[in-house]
């Protein structure tokens, strides 16, 4: 299974936590490369 998990597609998410005045207190980001083929047949997103 050559190059089974090589992909140019990525998924990104940003998570923010705000205070009561709307100021950003924390920020997390996640960037995940999506495989072209899924072994179990279930898509990630």
C-alpha positions as CSV (number, residue, x, y, z in Angstrom):
1,X,0.0,0.0,0.0
2,X,2.4,2.6,-1.3
3,X,1.7,6.2,-0.1
4,X,-1.5,5.2,1.5
5,X,-1.7,8.2,3.9
6,X,-0.2,10.9,1.7
7,X,-2.6,13.7,1.1
8,X,-2.6,17.4,0.3
9,X,-6.0,17.8,2.1
10,X,-6.0,19.2,5.6
11,X,-8.7,20.0,8.1
12,X,-8.3,22.8,10.6
13,X,-10.2,23.9,13.6
14,X,-9.8,26.8,16.0
15,X,-11.2,26.9,19.6
16,X,-11.5,30.0,21.6
17,X,-12.4,30.8,25.2
18,X,-13.6,34.3,26.0
19,X,-14.1,36.2,29.2
20,X,-17.4,38.0,30.0
21,X,-16.3,41.1,28.1
22,X,-15.6,39.2,24.9
23,X,-11.8,39.2,25.2
24,X,-9.9,36.1,24.1
25,X,-8.5,34.2,27.1
26,X,-7.3,31.1,25.3
27,X,-6.9,29.8,21.7
28,X,-6.2,26.3,20.5
29,X,-5.8,25.3,16.9
30,X,-5.6,21.8,15.4
31,X,-4.4,21.0,11.8
32,X,-4.7,17.5,10.7
33,X,-3.7,16.0,7.3
34,X,-6.5,14.0,5.9
35,X,-5.7,10.6,4.3
36,X,-6.8,9.9,0.8
37,X,-8.0,6.4,1.9
38,X,-9.5,5.3,5.2
39,X,-8.8,1.7,6.2
40,X,-12.1,1.3,8.2
41,X,-14.3,3.2,5.6
42,X,-15.3,5.9,8.1
43,X,-14.5,9.5,7.2
44,X,-12.8,11.7,9.8
45,X,-15.1,14.7,9.2
